[in-house]
Amino acid sequence: MSAKPDHTDAVGGVESHNGRWFVREVVGEAPPFRARYLVIAAHPAPGGQPELNGYWHELERSFDTWSYAADAALEAAQRAIDFRP
């Protein structure tokens, strides 16, 4: 996890689900936390950074804890991949 100046934390690194790749973030320094994810084109080369093309999908609700926000972003990204052609 890497903290950014705007209090955005990356949750892990590049993750995969059903052959597609995504990243997720939790936004907020204290409750309420917001969550978002981004499906990416491909996994980066070892040691490289992912190409973050596209746009972030921010979840509509906010969360009381950082871990709930992170879990919600994971579930939302997986659902998006499952229903994407």
PyMOL Python script that loads the backbone (N, CA, C, O; Angstrom):
from pymol import cmd

cmd.read_pdbstr("""\
ATOM      1  N   MET A   1       0.847  -1.165   0.000  1.00  0.00           N
ATOM      2  CA  MET A   1       0.000   0.000   0.000  1.00  0.00           C
ATOM      3  C   MET A   1       0.893   1.228   0.000  1.00  0.00           C
ATOM      4  O   MET A   1       1.879   1.284   0.734  1.00  0.00           O
ATOM      5  N   SER A   2       0.554   2.205  -0.814  1.00  0.00           N
ATOM      6  CA  SER A   2       1.356   3.427  -0.867  1.00  0.00           C
ATOM      7  C   SER A   2       0.464   4.640  -0.663  1.00  0.00           C
ATOM      8  O   SER A   2      -0.504   4.840  -1.397  1.00  0.00           O
ATOM      9  N   ALA A   3       0.787   5.438   0.324  1.00  0.00           N
ATOM     10  CA  ALA A   3      -0.020   6.627   0.607  1.00  0.00           C
ATOM     11  C   ALA A   3       0.368   7.754  -0.334  1.00  0.00           C
ATOM     12  O   ALA A   3       1.551   7.977  -0.589  1.00  0.00           O
ATOM     13  N   LYS A   4      -0.622   8.460  -0.847  1.00  0.00           N
ATOM     14  CA  LYS A   4      -0.410   9.600  -1.735  1.00  0.00           C
ATOM     15  C   LYS A   4      -0.806  10.870  -0.994  1.00  0.00           C
ATOM     16  O   LYS A   4      -1.517  10.794   0.009  1.00  0.00           O
ATOM     17  N   PRO A   5      -0.366  12.032  -1.460  1.00  0.00           N
ATOM     18  CA  PRO A   5      -0.683  13.287  -0.766  1.00  0.00           C
ATOM     19  C   PRO A   5      -2.181  13.546  -0.593  1.00  0.00           C
ATOM     20  O   PRO A   5      -2.581  14.211   0.362  1.00  0.00           O
ATOM     21  N   ASP A   6      -3.014  13.030  -1.502  1.00  0.00           N
ATOM     22  CA  ASP A   6      -4.459  13.261  -1.381  1.00  0.00           C
ATOM     23  C   ASP A   6      -5.139  12.201  -0.514  1.00  0.00           C
ATOM     24  O   ASP A   6      -6.360  12.049  -0.562  1.00  0.00           O
ATOM     25  N   HIS A   7      -4.353  11.471   0.277  1.00  0.00           N
ATOM     26  CA  HIS A   7      -4.856  10.435   1.177  1.00  0.00           C
ATOM     27  C   HIS A   7      -5.504   9.293   0.407  1.00  0.00           C
ATOM     28  O   HIS A   7      -6.503   8.726   0.849  1.00  0.00           O
ATOM     29  N   THR A   8      -4.934   8.960  -0.743  1.00  0.00           N
ATOM     30  CA  THR A   8      -5.364   7.818  -1.523  1.00  0.00           C
ATOM     31  C   THR A   8      -4.359   6.703  -1.313  1.00  0.00           C
ATOM     32  O   THR A   8      -3.158   6.907  -1.492  1.00  0.00           O
ATOM     33  N   ASP A   9      -4.837   5.523  -0.933  1.00  0.00           N
ATOM     34  CA  ASP A   9      -3.972   4.370  -0.721  1.00  0.00           C
ATOM     35  C   ASP A   9      -4.249   3.328  -1.786  1.00  0.00           C
ATOM     36  O   ASP A   9      -5.394   2.925  -1.991  1.00  0.00           O
ATOM     37  N   ALA A  10      -3.195   2.891  -2.465  1.00  0.00           N
ATOM     38  CA  ALA A  10      -3.326   1.768  -3.377  1.00  0.00           C
ATOM     39  C   ALA A  10      -3.483   0.519  -2.521  1.00  0.00           C
ATOM     40  O   ALA A  10      -2.776   0.351  -1.527  1.00  0.00           O
ATOM     41  N   VAL A  11      -4.393  -0.346  -2.898  1.00  0.00           N
ATOM     42  CA  VAL A  11      -4.613  -1.594  -2.173  1.00  0.00           C
ATOM     43  C   VAL A  11      -3.830  -2.667  -2.905  1.00  0.00           C
ATOM     44  O   VAL A  11      -4.245  -3.121  -3.971  1.00  0.00           O
ATOM     45  N   GLY A  12      -2.702  -3.078  -2.345  1.00  0.00           N
ATOM     46  CA  GLY A  12      -1.870  -4.069  -3.008  1.00  0.00           C
ATOM     47  C   GLY A  12      -1.299  -3.515  -4.293  1.00  0.00           C
ATOM     48  O   GLY A  12      -1.088  -2.309  -4.420  1.00  0.00           O
ATOM     49  N   GLY A  13      -1.051  -4.388  -5.239  1.00  0.00           N
ATOM     50  CA  GLY A  13      -0.531  -3.982  -6.534  1.00  0.00           C
ATOM     51  C   GLY A  13      -1.546  -4.304  -7.607  1.00  0.00           C
ATOM     52  O   GLY A  13      -2.753  -4.208  -7.385  1.00  0.00           O
ATOM     53  N   VAL A  14      -1.056  -4.684  -8.760  1.00  0.00           N
ATOM     54  CA  VAL A  14      -1.932  -5.102  -9.847  1.00  0.00           C
ATOM     55  C   VAL A  14      -2.497  -6.470  -9.468  1.00  0.00           C
ATOM     56  O   VAL A  14      -1.753  -7.369  -9.074  1.00  0.00           O
ATOM     57  N   GLU A  15      -3.806  -6.619  -9.590  1.00  0.00           N
ATOM     58  CA  GLU A  15      -4.475  -7.866  -9.239  1.00  0.00           C
ATOM     59  C   GLU A  15      -5.155  -8.431 -10.480  1.00  0.00           C
ATOM     60  O   GLU A  15      -5.411  -7.706 -11.441  1.00  0.00           O
ATOM     61  N   SER A  16      -5.445  -9.725 -10.452  1.00  0.00           N
ATOM     62  CA  SER A  16      -6.091 -10.340 -11.612  1.00  0.00           C
ATOM     63  C   SER A  16      -7.368 -11.060 -11.200  1.00  0.00           C
ATOM     64  O   SER A  16      -7.544 -11.477 -10.055  1.00  0.00           O
ATOM     65  N   HIS A  17      -8.248 -11.185 -12.186  1.00  0.00           N
ATOM     66  CA  HIS A  17      -9.498 -11.925 -12.012  1.00  0.00           C
ATOM     67  C   HIS A  17      -9.937 -12.380 -13.393  1.00  0.00           C
ATOM     68  O   HIS A  17     -10.112 -11.556 -14.291  1.00  0.00           O
ATOM     69  N   ASN A  18     -10.116 -13.673 -13.571  1.00  0.00           N
ATOM     70  CA  ASN A  18     -10.556 -14.247 -14.851  1.00  0.00           C
ATOM     71  C   ASN A  18      -9.743 -13.742 -16.042  1.00  0.00           C
ATOM     72  O   ASN A  18     -10.300 -13.446 -17.099  1.00  0.00           O
ATOM     73  N   GLY A  19      -8.440 -13.646 -15.867  1.00  0.00           N
ATOM     74  CA  GLY A  19      -7.563 -13.257 -16.969  1.00  0.00           C
ATOM     75  C   GLY A  19      -7.497 -11.774 -17.258  1.00  0.00           C
ATOM     76  O   GLY A  19      -6.835 -11.371 -18.215  1.00  0.00           O
ATOM     77  N   ARG A  20      -8.155 -10.951 -16.471  1.00  0.00           N
ATOM     78  CA  ARG A  20      -8.103  -9.492 -16.639  1.00  0.00           C
ATOM     79  C   ARG A  20      -7.390  -8.903 -15.436  1.00  0.00           C
ATOM     80  O   ARG A  20      -7.316  -9.534 -14.382  1.00  0.00           O
ATOM     81  N   TRP A  21      -6.865  -7.696 -15.590  1.00  0.00           N
ATOM     82  CA  TRP A  21      -6.064  -7.056 -14.550  1.00  0.00           C
ATOM     83  C   TRP A  21      -6.739  -5.782 -14.066  1.00  0.00           C
ATOM     84  O   TRP A  21      -7.407  -5.094 -14.838  1.00  0.00           O
ATOM     85  N   PHE A  22      -6.564  -5.469 -12.786  1.00  0.00           N
ATOM     86  CA  PHE A  22      -7.146  -4.253 -12.232  1.00  0.00           C
ATOM     87  C   PHE A  22      -6.313  -3.771 -11.049  1.00  0.00           C
ATOM     88  O   PHE A  22      -5.513  -4.512 -10.479  1.00  0.00           O
ATOM     89  N   VAL A  23      -6.526  -2.517 -10.704  1.00  0.00           N
ATOM     90  CA  VAL A  23      -5.956  -1.932  -9.491  1.00  0.00           C
ATOM     91  C   VAL A  23      -7.111  -1.311  -8.713  1.00  0.00           C
ATOM     92  O   VAL A  23      -8.139  -0.958  -9.290  1.00  0.00           O
ATOM     93  N   ARG A  24      -6.936  -1.182  -7.403  1.00  0.00           N
ATOM     94  CA  ARG A  24      -7.981  -0.572  -6.578  1.00  0.00           C
ATOM     95  C   ARG A  24      -7.351   0.356  -5.563  1.00  0.00           C
ATOM     96  O   ARG A  24      -6.198   0.183  -5.168  1.00  0.00           O
ATOM     97  N   GLU A  25      -8.126   1.345  -5.148  1.00  0.00           N
ATOM     98  CA  GLU A  25      -7.649   2.349  -4.198  1.00  0.00           C
ATOM     99  C   GLU A  25      -8.736   2.670  -3.181  1.00  0.00           C
ATOM    100  O   GLU A  25      -9.931   2.539  -3.446  1.00  0.00           O
ATOM    101  N   VAL A  26      -8.279   3.094  -2.010  1.00  0.00           N
ATOM    102  CA  VAL A  26      -9.165   3.613  -0.969  1.00  0.00           C
ATOM    103  C   VAL A  26      -8.793   5.074  -0.772  1.00  0.00           C
ATOM    104  O   VAL A  26      -7.616   5.412  -0.640  1.00  0.00           O
ATOM    105  N   VAL A  27      -9.801   5.938  -0.753  1.00  0.00           N
ATOM    106  CA  VAL A  27      -9.582   7.378  -0.639  1.00  0.00           C
ATOM    107  C   VAL A  27     -10.117   7.854   0.708  1.00  0.00           C
ATOM    108  O   VAL A  27     -11.257   7.562   1.070  1.00  0.00           O
ATOM    109  N   GLY A  28      -9.301   8.577   1.433  1.00  0.00           N
ATOM    110  CA  GLY A  28      -9.727   9.157   2.697  1.00  0.00           C
ATOM    111  C   GLY A  28      -8.709   8.939   3.797  1.00  0.00           C
ATOM    112  O   GLY A  28      -8.046   7.904   3.865  1.00  0.00           O
ATOM    113  N   GLU A  29      -8.603   9.928   4.648  1.00  0.00           N
ATOM    114  CA  GLU A  29      -7.673   9.862   5.775  1.00  0.00           C
ATOM    115  C   GLU A  29      -8.356   9.272   7.007  1.00  0.00           C
ATOM    116  O   GLU A  29      -7.699   8.675   7.859  1.00  0.00           O
ATOM    117  N   ALA A  30      -9.651   9.436   7.097  1.00  0.00           N
ATOM    118  CA  ALA A  30     -10.459   8.928   8.197  1.00  0.00           C
ATOM    119  C   ALA A  30     -11.866   8.695   7.659  1.00  0.00           C
ATOM    120  O   ALA A  30     -12.189   9.167   6.569  1.00  0.00           O
ATOM    121  N   PRO A  31     -12.710   7.976   8.399  1.00  0.00           N
ATOM    122  CA  PRO A  31     -14.066   7.743   7.895  1.00  0.00           C
ATOM    123  C   PRO A  31     -14.767   9.054   7.586  1.00  0.00           C
ATOM    124  O   PRO A  31     -14.544  10.042   8.286  1.00  0.00           O
ATOM    125  N   PRO A  32     -15.595   9.092   6.576  1.00  0.00           N
ATOM    126  CA  PRO A  32     -15.932   8.002   5.677  1.00  0.00           C
ATOM    127  C   PRO A  32     -14.867   7.820   4.589  1.00  0.00           C
ATOM    128  O   PRO A  32     -14.301   8.792   4.089  1.00  0.00           O
ATOM    129  N   PHE A  33     -14.606   6.551   4.233  1.00  0.00           N
ATOM    130  CA  PHE A  33     -13.658   6.217   3.176  1.00  0.00           C
ATOM    131  C   PHE A  33     -14.425   5.982   1.881  1.00  0.00           C
ATOM    132  O   PHE A  33     -15.567   5.523   1.903  1.00  0.00           O
ATOM    133  N   ARG A  34     -13.799   6.294   0.766  1.00  0.00           N
ATOM    134  CA  ARG A  34     -14.368   6.006  -0.549  1.00  0.00           C
ATOM    135  C   ARG A  34     -13.479   4.965  -1.224  1.00  0.00           C
ATOM    136  O   ARG A  34     -12.299   4.838  -0.897  1.00  0.00           O
ATOM    137  N   ALA A  35     -14.050   4.233  -2.158  1.00  0.00           N
ATOM    138  CA  ALA A  35     -13.305   3.182  -2.846  1.00  0.00           C
ATOM    139  C   ALA A  35     -13.474   3.338  -4.345  1.00  0.00           C
ATOM    140  O   ALA A  35     -14.508   3.806  -4.821  1.00  0.00           O
ATOM    141  N   ARG A  36     -12.440   2.939  -5.089  1.00  0.00           N
ATOM    142  CA  ARG A  36     -12.507   2.976  -6.551  1.00  0.00           C
ATOM    143  C   ARG A  36     -11.598   1.900  -7.125  1.00  0.00           C
ATOM    144  O   ARG A  36     -10.704   1.388  -6.452  1.00  0.00           O
ATOM    145  N   TYR A  37     -11.853   1.570  -8.399  1.00  0.00           N
ATOM    146  CA  TYR A  37     -11.039   0.574  -9.090  1.00  0.00           C
ATOM    147  C   TYR A  37     -10.866   0.986 -10.541  1.00  0.00           C
ATOM    148  O   TYR A  37     -11.601   1.826 -11.059  1.00  0.00           O
ATOM    149  N   LEU A  38      -9.884   0.381 -11.182  1.00  0.00           N
ATOM    150  CA  LEU A  38      -9.589   0.646 -12.588  1.00  0.00           C
ATOM    151  C   LEU A  38      -9.158  -0.657 -13.231  1.00  0.00           C
ATOM    152  O   LEU A  38      -8.168  -1.257 -12.811  1.00  0.00           O
ATOM    153  N   VAL A  39      -9.894  -1.109 -14.252  1.00  0.00           N
ATOM    154  CA  VAL A  39      -9.502  -2.282 -15.029  1.00  0.00           C
ATOM    155  C   VAL A  39      -8.461  -1.813 -16.028  1.00  0.00           C
ATOM    156  O   VAL A  39      -8.678  -0.829 -16.736  1.00  0.00           O
ATOM    157  N   ILE A  40      -7.323  -2.513 -16.094  1.00  0.00           N
ATOM    158  CA  ILE A  40      -6.230  -2.092 -16.971  1.00  0.00           C
ATOM    159  C   ILE A  40      -6.047  -3.082 -18.111  1.00  0.00           C
ATOM    160  O   ILE A  40      -6.524  -4.215 -18.051  1.00  0.00           O
ATOM    161  N   ALA A  41      -5.350  -2.636 -19.149  1.00  0.00           N
ATOM    162  CA  ALA A  41      -5.195  -3.426 -20.368  1.00  0.00           C
ATOM    163  C   ALA A  41      -4.340  -4.672 -20.152  1.00  0.00           C
ATOM    164  O   ALA A  41      -4.683  -5.746 -20.646  1.00  0.00           O
ATOM    165  N   ALA A  42      -3.248  -4.546 -19.432  1.00  0.00           N
ATOM    166  CA  ALA A  42      -2.339  -5.682 -19.276  1.00  0.00           C
ATOM    167  C   ALA A  42      -1.500  -5.507 -18.029  1.00  0.00           C
ATOM    168  O   ALA A  42      -1.330  -4.398 -17.521  1.00  0.00           O
ATOM    169  N   HIS A  43      -0.981  -6.617 -17.546  1.00  0.00           N
ATOM    170  CA  HIS A  43      -0.075  -6.569 -16.397  1.00  0.00           C
ATOM    171  C   HIS A  43       1.241  -5.957 -16.856  1.00  0.00           C
ATOM    172  O   HIS A  43       1.699  -6.262 -17.957  1.00  0.00           O
ATOM    173  N   PRO A  44       1.862  -5.106 -16.049  1.00  0.00           N
ATOM    174  CA  PRO A  44       3.134  -4.493 -16.447  1.00  0.00           C
ATOM    175  C   PRO A  44       4.272  -5.505 -16.448  1.00  0.00           C
ATOM    176  O   PRO A  44       4.183  -6.560 -15.820  1.00  0.00           O
ATOM    177  N   ALA A  45       5.333  -5.170 -17.156  1.00  0.00           N
ATOM    178  CA  ALA A  45       6.544  -5.990 -17.126  1.00  0.00           C
ATOM    179  C   ALA A  45       7.083  -6.002 -15.699  1.00  0.00           C
ATOM    180  O   ALA A  45       6.831  -5.063 -14.945  1.00  0.00           O
ATOM    181  N   PRO A  46       7.814  -7.041 -15.312  1.00  0.00           N
ATOM    182  CA  PRO A  46       8.362  -7.084 -13.954  1.00  0.00           C
ATOM    183  C   PRO A  46       9.116  -5.801 -13.616  1.00  0.00           C
ATOM    184  O   PRO A  46       9.990  -5.363 -14.364  1.00  0.00           O
ATOM    185  N   GLY A  47       8.766  -5.213 -12.486  1.00  0.00           N
ATOM    186  CA  GLY A  47       9.400  -3.971 -12.056  1.00  0.00           C
ATOM    187  C   GLY A  47       8.823  -2.727 -12.696  1.00  0.00           C
ATOM    188  O   GLY A  47       9.201  -1.616 -12.326  1.00  0.00           O
ATOM    189  N   GLY A  48       7.913  -2.885 -13.651  1.00  0.00           N
ATOM    190  CA  GLY A  48       7.325  -1.737 -14.339  1.00  0.00           C
ATOM    191  C   GLY A  48       6.041  -1.286 -13.680  1.00  0.00           C
ATOM    192  O   GLY A  48       5.532  -1.938 -12.769  1.00  0.00           O
ATOM    193  N   GLN A  49       5.532  -0.185 -14.142  1.00  0.00           N
ATOM    194  CA  GLN A  49       4.276   0.357 -13.639  1.00  0.00           C
ATOM    195  C   GLN A  49       3.147  -0.010 -14.602  1.00  0.00           C
ATOM    196  O   GLN A  49       3.366  -0.055 -15.812  1.00  0.00           O
ATOM    197  N   PRO A  50       1.941  -0.274 -14.085  1.00  0.00           N
ATOM    198  CA  PRO A  50       0.836  -0.573 -14.988  1.00  0.00           C
ATOM    199  C   PRO A  50       0.447   0.658 -15.792  1.00  0.00           C
ATOM    200  O   PRO A  50       0.563   1.790 -15.324  1.00  0.00           O
ATOM    201  N   GLU A  51      -0.013   0.414 -17.003  1.00  0.00           N
ATOM    202  CA  GLU A  51      -0.513   1.513 -17.832  1.00  0.00           C
ATOM    203  C   GLU A  51      -1.960   1.758 -17.427  1.00  0.00           C
ATOM    204  O   GLU A  51      -2.840   0.948 -17.718  1.00  0.00           O
ATOM    205  N   LEU A  52      -2.197   2.864 -16.763  1.00  0.00           N
ATOM    206  CA  LEU A  52      -3.525   3.147 -16.217  1.00  0.00           C
ATOM    207  C   LEU A  52      -4.364   3.923 -17.224  1.00  0.00           C
ATOM    208  O   LEU A  52      -4.662   5.102 -17.035  1.00  0.00           O
ATOM    209  N   ASN A  53      -4.737   3.230 -18.301  1.00  0.00           N
ATOM    210  CA  ASN A  53      -5.608   3.852 -19.292  1.00  0.00           C
ATOM    211  C   ASN A  53      -7.055   3.589 -18.890  1.00  0.00           C
ATOM    212  O   ASN A  53      -7.331   2.633 -18.164  1.00  0.00           O
ATOM    213  N   GLY A  54      -7.948   4.398 -19.338  1.00  0.00           N
ATOM    214  CA  GLY A  54      -9.332   4.263 -18.938  1.00  0.00           C
ATOM    215  C   GLY A  54      -9.664   5.258 -17.844  1.00  0.00           C
ATOM    216  O   GLY A  54      -8.989   6.278 -17.701  1.00  0.00           O
ATOM    217  N   TYR A  55     -10.686   4.974 -17.083  1.00  0.00           N
ATOM    218  CA  TYR A  55     -11.069   5.894 -16.016  1.00  0.00           C
ATOM    219  C   TYR A  55     -11.412   5.102 -14.759  1.00  0.00           C
ATOM    220  O   TYR A  55     -11.809   3.938 -14.819  1.00  0.00           O
ATOM    221  N   TRP A  56     -11.248   5.762 -13.631  1.00  0.00           N
ATOM    222  CA  TRP A  56     -11.540   5.151 -12.338  1.00  0.00           C
ATOM    223  C   TRP A  56     -13.048   5.036 -12.157  1.00  0.00           C
ATOM    224  O   TRP A  56     -13.795   5.949 -12.508  1.00  0.00           O
ATOM    225  N   HIS A  57     -13.479   3.929 -11.616  1.00  0.00           N
ATOM    226  CA  HIS A  57     -14.878   3.712 -11.258  1.00  0.00           C
ATOM    227  C   HIS A  57     -14.967   3.874  -9.745  1.00  0.00           C
ATOM    228  O   HIS A  57     -14.459   3.042  -8.993  1.00  0.00           O
ATOM    229  N   GLU A  58     -15.611   4.942  -9.306  1.00  0.00           N
ATOM    230  CA  GLU A  58     -15.735   5.177  -7.868  1.00  0.00           C
ATOM    231  C   GLU A  58     -17.072   4.630  -7.385  1.00  0.00           C
ATOM    232  O   GLU A  58     -18.110   4.881  -7.997  1.00  0.00           O
ATOM    233  N   LEU A  59     -17.042   3.890  -6.296  1.00  0.00           N
ATOM    234  CA  LEU A  59     -18.262   3.332  -5.736  1.00  0.00           C
ATOM    235  C   LEU A  59     -19.125   4.455  -5.174  1.00  0.00           C
ATOM    236  O   LEU A  59     -18.610   5.446  -4.655  1.00  0.00           O
ATOM    237  N   GLU A  60     -20.436   4.292  -5.281  1.00  0.00           N
ATOM    238  CA  GLU A  60     -21.366   5.352  -4.890  1.00  0.00           C
ATOM    239  C   GLU A  60     -21.430   5.579  -3.389  1.00  0.00           C
ATOM    240  O   GLU A  60     -21.650   6.705  -2.941  1.00  0.00           O
ATOM    241  N   ARG A  61     -21.243   4.532  -2.614  1.00  0.00           N
ATOM    242  CA  ARG A  61     -21.375   4.697  -1.166  1.00  0.00           C
ATOM    243  C   ARG A  61     -20.021   4.909  -0.516  1.00  0.00           C
ATOM    244  O   ARG A  61     -18.980   4.691  -1.136  1.00  0.00           O
ATOM    245  N   SER A  62     -20.044   5.334   0.732  1.00  0.00           N
ATOM    246  CA  SER A  62     -18.814   5.475   1.513  1.00  0.00           C
ATOM    247  C   SER A  62     -18.822   4.402   2.603  1.00  0.00           C
ATOM    248  O   SER A  62     -19.844   3.765   2.855  1.00  0.00           O
ATOM    249  N   PHE A  63     -17.665   4.214   3.245  1.00  0.00           N
ATOM    250  CA  PHE A  63     -17.491   3.106   4.176  1.00  0.00           C
ATOM    251  C   PHE A  63     -16.912   3.591   5.496  1.00  0.00           C
ATOM    252  O   PHE A  63     -16.164   4.567   5.541  1.00  0.00           O
ATOM    253  N   ASP A  64     -17.270   2.893   6.571  1.00  0.00           N
ATOM    254  CA  ASP A  64     -16.807   3.263   7.909  1.00  0.00           C
ATOM    255  C   ASP A  64     -15.361   2.874   8.164  1.00  0.00           C
ATOM    256  O   ASP A  64     -14.678   3.518   8.960  1.00  0.00           O
ATOM    257  N   THR A  65     -14.883   1.822   7.496  1.00  0.00           N
ATOM    258  CA  THR A  65     -13.505   1.377   7.721  1.00  0.00           C
ATOM    259  C   THR A  65     -12.771   1.252   6.399  1.00  0.00           C
ATOM    260  O   THR A  65     -13.378   1.058   5.346  1.00  0.00           O
ATOM    261  N   TRP A  66     -11.449   1.368   6.476  1.00  0.00           N
ATOM    262  CA  TRP A  66     -10.587   1.240   5.309  1.00  0.00           C
ATOM    263  C   TRP A  66     -10.738  -0.148   4.697  1.00  0.00           C
ATOM    264  O   TRP A  66     -10.809  -0.285   3.476  1.00  0.00           O
ATOM    265  N   SER A  67     -10.788  -1.182   5.543  1.00  0.00           N
ATOM    266  CA  SER A  67     -10.846  -2.552   5.024  1.00  0.00           C
ATOM    267  C   SER A  67     -12.167  -2.838   4.311  1.00  0.00           C
ATOM    268  O   SER A  67     -12.172  -3.554   3.309  1.00  0.00           O
ATOM    269  N   TYR A  68     -13.283  -2.300   4.798  1.00  0.00           N
ATOM    270  CA  TYR A  68     -14.551  -2.474   4.087  1.00  0.00           C
ATOM    271  C   TYR A  68     -14.495  -1.806   2.718  1.00  0.00           C
ATOM    272  O   TYR A  68     -14.994  -2.357   1.736  1.00  0.00           O
ATOM    273  N   ALA A  69     -13.898  -0.638   2.649  1.00  0.00           N
ATOM    274  CA  ALA A  69     -13.762   0.055   1.364  1.00  0.00           C
ATOM    275  C   ALA A  69     -12.897  -0.755   0.408  1.00  0.00           C
ATOM    276  O   ALA A  69     -13.230  -0.887  -0.770  1.00  0.00           O
ATOM    277  N   ALA A  70     -11.791  -1.296   0.906  1.00  0.00           N
ATOM    278  CA  ALA A  70     -10.899  -2.103   0.063  1.00  0.00           C
ATOM    279  C   ALA A  70     -11.609  -3.353  -0.443  1.00  0.00           C
ATOM    280  O   ALA A  70     -11.484  -3.703  -1.616  1.00  0.00           O
ATOM    281  N   ASP A  71     -12.354  -4.030   0.432  1.00  0.00           N
ATOM    282  CA  ASP A  71     -13.091  -5.229   0.029  1.00  0.00           C
ATOM    283  C   ASP A  71     -14.176  -4.901  -0.991  1.00  0.00           C
ATOM    284  O   ASP A  71     -14.385  -5.657  -1.939  1.00  0.00           O
ATOM    285  N   ALA A  72     -14.859  -3.789  -0.804  1.00  0.00           N
ATOM    286  CA  ALA A  72     -15.910  -3.390  -1.741  1.00  0.00           C
ATOM    287  C   ALA A  72     -15.329  -3.089  -3.118  1.00  0.00           C
ATOM    288  O   ALA A  72     -15.938  -3.427  -4.133  1.00  0.00           O
ATOM    289  N   ALA A  73     -14.163  -2.459  -3.164  1.00  0.00           N
ATOM    290  CA  ALA A  73     -13.512  -2.183  -4.448  1.00  0.00           C
ATOM    291  C   ALA A  73     -13.121  -3.481  -5.139  1.00  0.00           C
ATOM    292  O   ALA A  73     -13.246  -3.595  -6.359  1.00  0.00           O
ATOM    293  N   LEU A  74     -12.651  -4.460  -4.373  1.00  0.00           N
ATOM    294  CA  LEU A  74     -12.299  -5.765  -4.935  1.00  0.00           C
ATOM    295  C   LEU A  74     -13.527  -6.425  -5.553  1.00  0.00           C
ATOM    296  O   LEU A  74     -13.480  -6.879  -6.696  1.00  0.00           O
ATOM    297  N   GLU A  75     -14.617  -6.480  -4.808  1.00  0.00           N
ATOM    298  CA  GLU A  75     -15.835  -7.108  -5.314  1.00  0.00           C
ATOM    299  C   GLU A  75     -16.380  -6.385  -6.535  1.00  0.00           C
ATOM    300  O   GLU A  75     -16.835  -7.028  -7.481  1.00  0.00           O
ATOM    301  N   ALA A  76     -16.341  -5.068  -6.529  1.00  0.00           N
ATOM    302  CA  ALA A  76     -16.847  -4.296  -7.669  1.00  0.00           C
ATOM    303  C   ALA A  76     -15.994  -4.524  -8.910  1.00  0.00           C
ATOM    304  O   ALA A  76     -16.531  -4.665 -10.009  1.00  0.00           O
ATOM    305  N   ALA A  77     -14.683  -4.563  -8.751  1.00  0.00           N
ATOM    306  CA  ALA A  77     -13.795  -4.806  -9.893  1.00  0.00           C
ATOM    307  C   ALA A  77     -14.033  -6.198 -10.466  1.00  0.00           C
ATOM    308  O   ALA A  77     -14.079  -6.366 -11.684  1.00  0.00           O
ATOM    309  N   GLN A  78     -14.183  -7.188  -9.605  1.00  0.00           N
ATOM    310  CA  GLN A  78     -14.432  -8.550 -10.080  1.00  0.00           C
ATOM    311  C   GLN A  78     -15.763  -8.644 -10.812  1.00  0.00           C
ATOM    312  O   GLN A  78     -15.850  -9.304 -11.848  1.00  0.00           O
ATOM    313  N   ARG A  79     -16.798  -7.997 -10.292  1.00  0.00           N
ATOM    314  CA  ARG A  79     -18.098  -7.995 -10.981  1.00  0.00           C
ATOM    315  C   ARG A  79     -17.999  -7.311 -12.337  1.00  0.00           C
ATOM    316  O   ARG A  79     -18.569  -7.788 -13.318  1.00  0.00           O
ATOM    317  N   ALA A  80     -17.281  -6.200 -12.395  1.00  0.00           N
ATOM    318  CA  ALA A  80     -17.128  -5.482 -13.664  1.00  0.00           C
ATOM    319  C   ALA A  80     -16.433  -6.359 -14.698  1.00  0.00           C
ATOM    320  O   ALA A  80     -16.817  -6.368 -15.868  1.00  0.00           O
ATOM    321  N   ILE A  81     -15.422  -7.086 -14.274  1.00  0.00           N
ATOM    322  CA  ILE A  81     -14.704  -7.975 -15.195  1.00  0.00           C
ATOM    323  C   ILE A  81     -15.611  -9.112 -15.644  1.00  0.00           C
ATOM    324  O   ILE A  81     -15.615  -9.469 -16.822  1.00  0.00           O
ATOM    325  N   ASP A  82     -16.375  -9.681 -14.728  1.00  0.00           N
ATOM    326  CA  ASP A  82     -17.261 -10.798 -15.070  1.00  0.00           C
ATOM    327  C   ASP A  82     -18.314 -10.401 -16.096  1.00  0.00           C
ATOM    328  O   ASP A  82     -18.711 -11.226 -16.919  1.00  0.00           O
ATOM    329  N   PHE A  83     -18.772  -9.153 -16.060  1.00  0.00           N
ATOM    330  CA  PHE A  83     -19.837  -8.721 -16.963  1.00  0.00           C
ATOM    331  C   PHE A  83     -19.339  -7.924 -18.156  1.00  0.00           C
ATOM    332  O   PHE A  83     -20.138  -7.436 -18.955  1.00  0.00           O
ATOM    333  N   ARG A  84     -18.039  -7.790 -18.284  1.00  0.00           N
ATOM    334  CA  ARG A  84     -17.466  -7.040 -19.405  1.00  0.00           C
ATOM    335  C   ARG A  84     -17.213  -8.007 -20.557  1.00  0.00           C
ATOM    336  O   ARG A  84     -16.686  -9.097 -20.336  1.00  0.00           O
ATOM    337  N   PRO A  85     -17.580  -7.628 -21.791  1.00  0.00           N
ATOM    338  CA  PRO A  85     -17.355  -8.529 -22.942  1.00  0.00           C
ATOM    339  C   PRO A  85     -15.886  -8.713 -23.252  1.00  0.00           C
ATOM    340  O   PRO A  85     -15.538  -9.437 -24.185  1.00  0.00           O
TER     341      PRO A  85
END
""", "prot")
cmd.dss("prot")
cmd.show_as("cartoon", "prot")
cmd.util.cbc("prot")
cmd.orient("prot")
